[in-house]
């Protein structure tokens, strides 16, 4: 099936397993999750949610350009690691959003995002209880597909 827009409740299980292991389920809900401008997406195959992410309207000035969307909570089923599913999902999101977006990437995910067309911006910063992150940006340019 591939990329599908889903409900908030559809993304919570993978957020919990991948992004907040050992923490309470309540830590998987983000400010803005229920905003009318927020969309939740999943990569779905054979009725199985394999990867998830949330896209929020959260403009940020990056290198003199206003980047309107923030990607949050991207997670892929750890049982499917290394199969390219996260990359397929991210490429489909590039097409769906048809524009520039940014995210706070965990240090361990920076190479994944770089391989998928994002650039690291600035120095690392710490999110308490989660760890080191980098701001990263995907810039839609003429000729980008």
N, C-alpha and C positions, 0 to 999 in steps of 0.2 A: 504494500500500500504506500509506504513512504511518509512524507510530511503531512501532518494533520493538525488542525487547530483543535485544542482540547480544553477541558475545564481545569480549574485550579486543583481540584481533587485528584485529577489524573496525573499531575506532576509531583505531588507530595511524596508518594512512596519511593521514587528514585532519588529525589532530593534527600530524603531521610537516610537511605542506605549509603549513598555516595558522599554527600556533602556534610551530613551531620550524624555520622555513626556514633552510637553511644550517648547521644544527646536526646532530649525529649522531642517528640514530634512537633511540639509548639515552636521549636527553633527553626522549623522548615517553612514557616510562613513569613513572607517579607512584606515590609511596608510597601503599599502600592499594588499588591497582588490582586486586590479586588476593584481597582480603579477601572472605569469604563474604557480607558485608553490602553489598558494592559491586555496583552494576548499571550496565551500559553500554547506551546507547541510540543508535539511528540513525533518521533520517528516510530511508526508502527508497522510491524510485519506479522502476518497471521494472528491478528488480534492481540499481539504482545507489544507493550510499550517498551522500546529498546533504548530510547534516548529522549531527554526532555530539556526544555529551556523556556524561559519567560522573557518577553520583550516588553519593556516599559518605556513610555514617553518620559524621558529624563534627560533633557538637553544638557550638554557639557561643552564648554569651550576647549577645543584641542587644537593647538598650533594655529590660532587665529580663525578657526572654523567652528561654527556651531554644529555639533553632532547630536541629532535629536533623540536617538533611541539607545537604551541600555539593555544589553543582554544579561540576564541573571539566572542563576540556578541551573546552569547546564550540567547535565549528568547523564552518563551512559551506563547501562547495566554492566556491572563488573564481570559477569559471566561471559560477556561478549567482547571483552577488551581485545584490541589488536585486530579486529575484523574490518575496520574502516567505517563502522556504523556512525561514530561521532563525526567523522569527516563528511560522509554523505549528508548527514543531518545538517551540519553547519553550512555546507554548500547550498542546500535547499533553502535554508534560512536567508542566505545572502540574496538569493533570487526573490524570495517572498517579500523581504523588506525593501528591496530595490533602492537602497540608499546606504549612507554611512551609519555606523553604530559603534558603540564602545562597550567595554566590560571591565570589571575588576577580575583579573585572572590569578588564580593561585599559582604560586611559583612552580609547582609541579606540572602545571598545564600550559605554561608559556610556550614551550616548543610545539605543542599541538596547535595552539592558536597561530603561531608564526607559520607553520606549514599550511595553514588554511587561510592565509592572506592578511592576517592582522599584524600590526606593528606595535611594539612595546613603546610606551611613552613614559619618560621620567624614571625616577628612582623607586625602589620597592617601598612598600608601606605595610604595616601590620594591622590585621583585623583581629582584635583580641579574641582569644579562644578558638580562632580559625587558623591564623598564621600569615606568612608573608604573601603579598599580592602585588601585581603590577597593573596599572591602567594600560589597556590595549585598545586599539581602534582598527576598525575595518573601514577603509575609505573607498567608496564607490567612485570609480573614475570612468571617464569616457573610454569605451572599449572593454570595461570589466564585464564579465559574464558570470 
